[in-house]
Amino acid sequence: MIKRIVLYVFFGLLFHPFFSYSQDSIPEVEDIKEDITEDKTIKFQEYFFKSLSEKSIKNYQIAIQNLEECNAIFPNDKAVFFELSKNYLFLNRTTEALQYINNALRLEPLNFWMLKHLVAIQKKDKNYQEAIKTQLTIVKHKPKQRSELIYLYYLNDEYMKALSLINVFEKEYGLTTSLIQLKDKLALINKPQIVVSNRDSLPKLISDFELNPPSFNTLKKILTLAIKENIPAYYIYSSLAIDLFPAQPFSYLSKGRALQLQGKHQEAIDILEIGIDFIIENPILEAQFYTILVNTYTSLNKTSKALEYKMKLKNDKI
């Protein structure tokens, strides 16, 4: 308020007929702009911290009103969008919560906390398919977050995927009490019924795979033979691989190779670069990923990326 009065007095004197100050005594326009910006920043901070205070005592609607004041002062601030989304979720207004978190993620697509919040909204809506996609993005950068992916598969009735991922997670990090309980529950649901045959002909392997609970070892044998003997079958079972065994890097390798063979080079790259993050101390498998990525980037005339993976292949190949 004081700053505003000073500005009014200043401009009144400036245009007064008896104004007799020298030019040197007139403030620079930039200084006035800085004062205005500073005033706006102070107002923004006041409203923002007021919103946090109101949220802490569960006055979510009042918190939203303060955040809307923030948005009016400085539009398109990701922190404001994030807080708006949180408050709308607390009010069970998931449509608005989703709208604002998507606005925030457009400004910072890989923000870990915002992605976790998006998963929470999708779970609230029971949109587990979308929650799984979001969680896979998180897992790409933070593999330990696979535990949440296990629960999402379970909630989406994808019990084989959940059990497969639990087994991988157990070897790498061990299981919490709740995951042990979930594993026991899933083991009852997925009791084996028929023993898989050891015969390695492609038709027999496919028959065994279709009749039994999905086996990663059987699927891997199918894909290894189908790439040589039956490309249409390879396309079909490589598509199943990620759905059934999302924690296995071989699944991503197979799907990436299938997309490359179909000329879908960018899709192949996207899948392969996710799958690399699942590899643990397996240089031979890494080399297979790098080889396909070199060829795929070359097909897209992205020579710098092709060279990058060629160098990795040179350094890692045994």
Secondary structure, 3 states (H helix, E strand, C coil): CHHHHHHHHHHHHHCCCCCCCCHHHCCCHHHHHHHHHHHHHHHHHHHHHHHHHHHHCCCHHHHHHHHHHHHHHCCCCHHHHHHHHHHHHHCCCHHHHHHHHHHHHHHCCCCHHHHHHHHHHHHHCCCHHHHHHHHHHHHHHCHHHHHHHHHHHHHCCCHHHHHHHHHHHHHHHCCCHHHHHHHHHHHHHCCCCCCCCCCCCHHHHHHHHHHCCCCHHHHHHHHHHHHHHCHHHHHHHHHHHHHHCCCCHHHHHHHHHHHHHCCCHHHHHHHHHHHHHHCCCCHHHHHHHHHHHHHHHHHCCCHHHHHHHHHHHHHHCC
